[in-house]
Each structure stands twice: as structure tokens, then as C-alpha cells.
């Protein structure tokens, strides 16, 4: 065990392993931060009053759903 190449190989493999673990941990941390950012933006969007454009869009979607339900029930429009 006095051969320096063995110690260099072990040190190099350890360094590579540490780099892989560090990179994976940082990627997970970034993903978690992105998730938290989306949650915060969702809470902000829910707190804001709806705009007239979103109301019109919602009314349009409700009308489409009503028409699709009528088609599914076999009612002629």
C-alpha cells in the first residue's frame, strides 16, 4: 500500500465522486427553489382580482363546456 499511484487513484476517484454528488445536490436544490417560486407566484396570482380579459375567457370556457355537455346529452342546439 505504499505505491503512490494507488493513493492518487483513490484520491482522484473520491474527488470525482464528490463532484458528482455535489452536482446532483445542486440540481435538486435548484429544482426545489423553482418549485417554491412557482408556489409563491401562484399565491400572488390567486390574491389578485381577475381582469376583464380573464372573465371573458372564463365565460367563453363555461359556454364551451355547456355546449359539449349538451352534445353529450344528445340535445340539438
C-alpha positions in Angstrom: 0.0 0.0 0.0 3.0 2.3 -0.3 2.6 2.8 -4.0 1.7 6.4 -4.7 -0.3 5.6 -7.8 -2.9 3.7 -5.7 -3.3 6.7 -3.4 -3.6 9.0 -6.4 -6.2 6.8 -8.0 -8.2 6.6 -4.7 -7.9 10.4 -4.3 -9.0 11.0 -7.9 -12.0 8.6 -7.7 -13.0 10.3 -4.4 -12.8 13.7 -6.0 -14.9 12.6 -9.0 -17.5 11.0 -6.6 -17.7 14.2 -4.6 -18.1 16.3 -7.8 -21.0 14.0 -8.9 -22.7 14.2 -5.5 -22.3 18.0 -5.4 -23.7 18.4 -8.9 -26.7 16.2 -8.1 -27.4 18.1 -4.9 -27.2 21.5 -6.6 -29.6 20.3 -9.3 -32.0 19.2 -6.7 -31.7 22.4 -4.8 -32.4 24.4 -8.0 -35.4 22.3 -8.7 -36.7 22.9 -5.2 -36.2 26.6 -5.5 -38.1 26.6 -8.8 -41.0 24.8 -7.2 -41.1 27.3 -4.3 -41.0 30.2 -6.8 -44.0 28.7 -8.7 -45.9 28.2 -5.5 -45.3 31.9 -4.5 -46.3 33.1 -7.9 -49.5 31.0 -7.7 -50.4 32.6 -4.4 -49.8 36.0 -5.8 -52.0 35.3 -8.8 -54.8 34.0 -6.6 -54.7 37.1 -4.5 -55.0 39.5 -7.5 -58.6 40.3 -8.6 -59.5 38.8 -12.0 -59.1 41.1 -15.0 -61.9 41.7 -17.6 -59.9 39.6 -20.1 -59.8 36.6 -17.8 -63.5 37.0 -17.0 -64.3 36.9 -20.7 -62.1 33.9 -21.2 -63.7 32.1 -18.3 -67.2 32.9 -19.6 -66.1 31.5 -23.0 -64.9 28.3 -21.5 -68.1 27.9 -19.5 -70.1 28.3 -22.7 -68.0 25.7 -24.5 -68.4 23.2 -21.6 -72.2 23.9 -21.7 -72.3 23.1 -25.4 -70.2 20.0 -25.0 -72.5 18.8 -22.2 -75.5 19.4 -24.4 -73.9 17.4 -27.3 -73.1 14.6 -24.9 -76.6 14.5 -23.7 -77.9 14.4 -27.3 -79.6 17.7 -27.2 -79.6 19.7 -30.5 -78.6 23.3 -30.2 
